[in-house]
Amino acid sequence: MSMSYSLPEEGLRLDAAVWYPTNSRRSSSTVRMQGWSFRAVKNAAPAEGRFPLVLVSHPSAGSRFTAWNTAMALAGEGFVVAALTHPMDNLDHMPYVLTWDLFERRCKDLSRLADLILVHERLAPVLDAGRVGVLGYGAGATTALLLGGALPDCSGWENFCEDTVSSRDPYCNKWAHGRISTELCPRLPLTRSLADTRVKAVCAVAPRFAMLMTDKALRHFHPALLLVTTDTQQTHERKEIAGLERRFPIPPEHFRVRTESALSLLAECPEEMRDELPDMCLTVDSDVRSSLHRQFMPVLVHFLNSNLALGTPRFIPAPPDLAPAVEERPAAPEKKAAGKQRRRTRQQTDD
């Protein structure tokens, strides 16, 4: 199911795709959307039951169809999967790259999508609003951590690039370092959580900016977590992710994918995108991509079944507000004197 929501007050539109279980006897057909091609029973009636909702947040330069292979597989396992194209960080439009606005916007996008899906005329009757999870890749994985309650800070950024020599480094080349230092870190530490307490389980695939996720930043992270990492060969990406697993107050489940890039878990790109997005589309050949996805899916399904679909999902407390309290200033002497004079005047009038 494809859907679009207009947000005129923000001058934006949310474009989403939803995969869900169905008992339709109609044959599947080839669906072509923005270059992507897959087979599905389009706009079929949902199967009867109550299913968990999984929100999908794509990596930068992705779209709502980037992980259609995973979305379709999860629908076959009894999940409703809703993926959106983040309006300000996608393959056609990336004005917020390496800024804090990117993550704040993404969190609002996903929470808004959950609001809309949970009241959708056709889907709401088959959804269990108490069982919501998030699956994110790259920047989407960082978004998922924020929705789970992470409160990032830049204490780990100051010396992060001290040994870099590569102009190709995703964080430490001159432009990226300047962008992070001026457009992201001045907005941190985050004191007002972006957490969505409906989110009970998070799968974070190779989260970006893990250096911002310190022990202190993760002390209010409460959902069940599956952390997926890769055999990256880039020094600073390896440095970024090292130790992240140990910083969570409740140890996460951890799955390591034998590939250099988490983008290898995404669906195979349409041919017309391959030259335009080589880092996403040409990381591995088709057979290896399919093999990696087959290894990943049983782990993901087991995690979501254990922590979202079956039993009682984890209790998520209300997020904290760590903004400094505003102290009341004592009245200035002249104001105190004026107040006393007004009180004497009122007393004389009453007499």
C-alpha positions as CSV (number, residue, x, y, z in Angstrom):
1,M,0.0,0.0,0.0
2,S,1.4,3.4,-1.0
3,M,0.2,6.6,0.8
4,S,1.0,10.3,0.9
5,Y,0.2,12.8,3.6
6,S,0.4,16.6,3.1
7,L,1.9,18.7,6.0
8,P,1.0,22.2,4.8
9,E,2.0,23.9,8.0
10,E,5.6,22.6,7.4
11,G,5.6,22.8,3.6
12,L,6.3,19.0,3.4
13,R,4.8,15.8,2.3
14,L,5.2,12.4,3.9
15,D,5.4,9.6,1.3
16,A,5.1,6.1,2.8
17,A,4.8,2.5,1.7
18,V,3.1,-0.2,3.9
19,W,3.5,-3.9,3.7
20,Y,1.1,-6.1,5.7
21,P,-0.2,-9.7,6.1
22,T,-3.1,-10.6,3.8
23,N,-5.1,-13.7,3.1
24,S,-6.1,-12.5,-0.3
25,R,-6.5,-15.2,-3.0
26,R,-5.5,-12.7,-5.7
27,S,-2.3,-13.5,-7.4
28,S,0.7,-11.2,-6.8
29,S,1.8,-8.9,-9.6
30,T,4.8,-6.9,-10.4
31,V,4.7,-3.5,-8.7
32,R,6.9,-0.7,-10.1
33,M,7.5,2.3,-7.9
34,Q,10.1,5.0,-8.7
35,G,12.3,2.5,-10.5
36,W,12.0,-0.2,-7.9
37,S,10.3,-3.5,-8.9
38,F,8.9,-6.2,-6.7
39,R,6.0,-8.6,-6.5
40,A,3.0,-8.0,-4.2
41,V,-0.8,-8.2,-4.0
42,K,-1.4,-4.4,-4.2
43,N,-4.0,-2.9,-1.9
44,A,-5.3,-6.3,-0.7
45,A,-7.5,-6.5,2.4
46,P,-5.3,-7.1,5.6
47,A,-5.5,-10.5,7.2
48,E,-7.6,-10.8,10.4
49,G,-5.7,-10.5,13.6
50,R,-3.7,-7.9,15.6
51,F,-0.2,-7.3,14.3
52,P,2.8,-5.4,15.6
53,L,3.8,-2.3,13.7
54,V,7.4,-1.9,12.5
55,L,8.6,1.6,11.3
56,V,11.5,1.6,8.9
57,S,14.0,4.5,8.6
58,H,16.2,4.4,5.5
59,P,19.9,5.5,5.4
60,S,20.8,8.9,3.9
61,A,20.3,8.9,0.1
62,G,17.7,6.2,0.5
63,S,13.9,6.1,0.2
64,R,10.8,4.2,1.4
65,F,11.6,1.4,-1.0
66,T,15.3,0.9,-0.1
67,A,14.5,-2.0,2.3
68,W,11.5,-3.4,0.5
69,N,13.0,-6.9,0.7
70,T,13.1,-6.8,4.5
71,A,9.6,-5.1,4.7
72,M,8.1,-7.8,2.5
73,A,9.7,-10.6,4.5
74,L,8.5,-9.2,7.8
75,A,5.0,-8.8,6.5
76,G,5.1,-12.6,5.7
77,E,6.0,-13.2,9.3
78,G,3.0,-11.3,10.7
79,F,4.2,-7.7,11.0
80,V,2.8,-4.5,9.5
81,V,5.8,-2.6,8.1
82,A,5.6,1.1,7.3
83,A,8.5,2.8,5.6
84,L,8.7,6.5,4.6
85,T,10.9,8.7,2.5
86,H,12.4,11.2,4.9
87,P,11.6,14.6,3.2
88,M,14.9,16.3,4.0
89,D,17.3,13.4,3.8
90,N,16.7,11.1,0.8
91,L,18.2,10.2,-2.6
92,D,16.8,13.4,-4.2
93,H,17.2,15.9,-1.4
94,M,19.8,16.1,1.4
95,P,20.0,19.7,2.7
96,Y,20.3,18.5,6.3
97,V,23.2,16.2,5.9
98,L,25.6,16.2,9.0
99,T,23.4,18.6,11.0
100,W,21.3,18.1,14.1
101,D,18.2,19.2,12.1
102,L,18.5,16.0,10.2
103,F,17.9,13.8,13.2
104,E,15.3,16.0,14.8
105,R,13.4,16.0,11.6
106,R,13.7,12.3,11.1
107,C,12.3,11.6,14.6
108,K,9.3,13.8,14.0
109,D,8.8,12.1,10.7
110,L,8.6,8.6,12.2
111,S,6.4,9.6,15.2
112,R,4.1,11.4,12.8
113,L,4.0,8.3,10.6
114,A,3.0,6.1,13.6
115,D,0.2,8.6,14.4
116,L,-1.2,8.3,10.9
117,I,-0.8,4.6,10.5
118,L,-2.4,3.8,13.9
119,V,-5.6,5.6,12.9
120,H,-5.7,4.5,9.3
121,E,-9.2,3.3,8.3
122,R,-8.0,0.0,6.9
123,L,-5.0,-0.8,9.0
124,A,-6.0,0.5,12.5
125,P,-8.3,-2.5,13.2
126,V,-5.5,-5.0,12.7
127,L,-2.8,-3.1,14.5
128,D,-1.7,-3.6,18.1
129,A,-0.9,0.0,19.1
130,G,1.0,-1.3,22.2
131,R,3.6,-3.2,20.0
132,V,5.6,-0.7,17.9
133,G,9.2,-1.3,16.8
134,V,11.7,0.7,14.7
135,L,14.2,-0.7,12.2
136,G,16.8,1.8,11.0
137,Y,19.9,1.8,8.8
138,G,22.8,4.2,9.1
139,A,21.3,7.6,9.9
140,G,18.0,5.7,10.3
141,A,19.6,3.6,13.0
142,T,20.7,6.7,14.9
143,T,17.1,8.0,14.5
144,A,15.9,4.7,16.0
145,L,18.2,5.1,19.0
146,L,16.9,8.7,19.6
147,L,13.3,7.4,19.5
148,G,14.3,4.9,22.1
149,G,15.5,7.6,24.4
150,A,19.2,8.3,23.6
151,L,20.3,11.8,24.6
152,P,23.5,12.4,22.5
153,D,26.3,14.7,23.5
154,C,29.5,15.8,21.8
155,S,32.0,15.0,24.5
156,G,33.4,12.2,22.3
157,W,33.7,14.4,19.2
158,E,36.4,16.9,20.3
159,N,39.3,14.4,19.8
160,F,37.6,12.0,17.4
161,C,39.5,13.2,14.3
162,E,42.9,13.9,15.8
163,D,44.7,11.1,13.9
164,T,42.9,11.4,10.5
165,V,44.8,11.9,7.2
166,S,42.0,10.9,4.8
167,S,40.1,13.5,2.8
168,R,37.6,10.7,2.1
169,D,36.7,10.1,5.7
170,P,33.0,10.5,6.2
171,Y,33.4,12.5,9.4
172,C,36.9,13.9,9.4
173,N,37.5,15.5,6.1
174,K,37.6,19.3,6.3
175,W,34.0,19.9,5.1
176,A,32.4,17.2,7.2
177,H,34.4,18.1,10.4
178,G,33.4,21.8,10.0
179,R,29.7,20.9,9.3
180,I,29.5,18.7,12.4
181,S,31.3,21.2,14.6
182,T,29.1,24.1,13.6
183,E,25.7,22.6,12.6
184,L,25.4,19.6,15.0
185,C,27.4,19.9,18.1
186,P,26.3,23.4,19.2
187,R,22.8,21.9,19.6
188,L,24.0,19.3,22.0
189,P,24.0,17.9,24.7
190,L,20.3,17.1,24.1
191,T,18.3,17.9,27.2
192,R,14.8,17.3,25.9
193,S,14.3,13.8,24.7
194,L,12.9,12.9,21.3
195,A,11.8,9.5,22.6
196,D,8.5,8.0,21.6
197,T,7.3,5.7,24.4
198,R,5.3,3.6,21.9
199,V,8.6,2.2,20.7
200,K,9.2,-1.1,22.5
201,A,11.9,-2.6,20.3
202,V,14.7,-1.2,18.1
203,C,16.9,-2.8,15.5
204,A,19.8,-0.4,14.7
205,V,21.8,-1.4,11.7
206,A,25.2,0.3,11.7
207,P,24.2,3.5,13.4
208,R,26.0,6.7,12.4
209,F,27.5,9.1,14.9
210,A,28.0,6.4,17.5
211,M,30.7,8.6,19.0
212,L,27.8,10.9,20.3
213,M,26.3,7.9,22.1
214,T,28.3,8.0,25.4
215,D,27.4,6.1,28.6
216,K,25.6,9.2,29.8
217,A,23.8,9.6,26.5
218,L,22.4,6.1,26.7
219,R,21.3,6.0,30.3
220,H,17.7,6.7,29.4
221,F,17.5,4.2,26.5
222,H,14.9,1.6,27.5
223,P,13.6,-0.5,24.5
224,A,14.9,-3.9,23.6
225,L,17.7,-3.5,21.2
226,L,19.3,-5.5,18.3
227,L,22.5,-3.9,17.3
228,V,23.8,-4.9,13.9
229,T,27.4,-4.1,13.0
230,T,29.7,-4.9,10.0
231,D,33.3,-5.6,9.2
232,T,34.0,-2.0,8.1
233,Q,37.5,-1.2,6.9
234,Q,37.3,2.5,7.4
235,T,39.4,3.6,10.5
236,H,37.0,6.1,11.9
237,E,33.8,4.1,11.2
238,R,35.5,1.2,13.1
239,K,36.5,3.6,15.9
240,E,33.0,5.1,16.0
241,I,31.3,1.8,16.6
242,A,33.9,0.3,19.0
243,G,32.5,-0.1,22.5
244,L,29.0,1.0,21.6
245,E,27.5,-2.3,22.7
246,R,29.0,-1.9,26.2
247,R,27.5,1.6,26.8
248,F,23.8,0.6,27.0
249,P,22.4,0.1,30.5
250,I,20.8,-3.2,29.4
251,P,23.1,-5.1,27.1
252,P,21.7,-5.4,23.6
253,E,21.6,-8.4,21.3
254,H,24.4,-8.1,18.8
255,F,24.6,-9.5,15.2
256,R,27.7,-9.0,13.1
257,V,27.3,-9.1,9.4
258,R,30.4,-10.3,7.4
259,T,30.4,-7.4,5.0
260,E,32.1,-4.1,4.9
261,S,28.9,-2.1,4.5
262,A,25.5,-2.4,6.1
263,L,24.0,-1.1,2.8
264,S,24.6,-4.7,1.6
265,L,21.5,-5.7,3.5
266,L,19.3,-3.4,1.5
267,A,17.3,-4.4,-1.6
268,E,19.2,-4.5,-4.9
269,C,19.0,-1.1,-6.6
270,P,17.2,-0.5,-9.8
271,E,19.7,-0.4,-12.7
272,E,19.3,3.3,-13.3
273,M,20.4,4.1,-9.7
274,R,23.6,2.0,-9.7
275,D,25.9,4.6,-11.3
276,E,24.4,7.4,-9.3
277,L,24.6,5.7,-5.9
278,P,27.6,3.3,-6.1
279,D,28.2,3.2,-2.3
280,M,24.7,1.9,-1.8
281,C,24.2,-0.2,-5.0
282,L,27.6,-1.6,-5.9
283,T,29.0,-2.7,-2.5
284,V,28.4,-6.4,-3.2
285,D,27.1,-8.4,-6.2
286,S,23.6,-9.7,-6.3
287,D,24.3,-13.3,-5.0
288,V,26.3,-12.0,-2.0
289,R,23.6,-9.5,-1.2
290,S,20.9,-12.2,-1.2
291,S,23.1,-14.4,0.9
292,L,23.7,-11.7,3.5
293,H,20.0,-10.9,3.7
294,R,19.1,-14.6,4.2
295,Q,21.5,-14.6,7.2
296,F,20.1,-11.4,8.6
297,M,16.3,-12.2,8.4
298,P,16.1,-15.1,10.9
299,V,18.0,-13.0,13.5
300,L,15.7,-10.0,12.9
301,V,12.5,-12.1,13.0
302,H,13.5,-13.9,16.2
303,F,14.3,-10.6,17.9
304,L,11.0,-8.9,16.9
305,N,9.0,-12.0,17.8
306,S,10.7,-12.3,21.2
307,N,10.5,-8.6,22.1
308,L,7.5,-7.3,20.2
309,A,5.1,-9.9,19.0
310,L,5.1,-12.4,21.8
311,G,4.6,-11.9,25.5
312,T,4.5,-8.5,27.2
313,P,6.6,-5.8,25.5
314,R,9.0,-3.9,27.7
315,F,7.7,-1.0,29.8
316,I,9.0,2.3,28.6
317,P,8.9,5.1,31.1
318,A,8.2,8.7,30.2
319,P,11.3,10.5,28.9
320,P,13.2,12.9,31.2
321,D,13.3,16.6,30.7
322,L,16.9,17.6,31.6
323,A,16.6,21.3,30.7
324,P,18.1,23.5,33.5
325,A,15.4,24.8,35.8
326,V,14.8,28.5,35.5
327,E,15.5,30.2,38.8
328,E,13.3,33.0,40.0
329,R,15.4,36.1,40.5
330,P,14.8,38.1,43.7
331,A,13.1,41.4,43.2
332,A,15.3,44.4,42.9
333,P,15.2,46.8,45.9
334,E,13.3,49.5,44.1
335,K,10.7,46.9,43.0
336,K,10.4,45.7,46.6
337,A,9.8,49.3,47.8
338,A,7.2,49.9,45.1
339,G,5.4,46.6,46.2
340,K,5.3,47.7,49.8
341,Q,3.9,51.1,48.9
342,R,1.1,49.5,46.8
343,R,0.3,47.2,49.8
344,R,0.1,50.2,52.2
345,T,-2.1,52.1,49.7
346,R,-4.5,49.1,49.4
347,Q,-4.7,48.9,53.2
348,Q,-5.5,52.6,53.6
349,T,-8.2,52.3,50.9
350,D,-9.7,49.3,52.8
351,D,-9.7,51.3,56.0
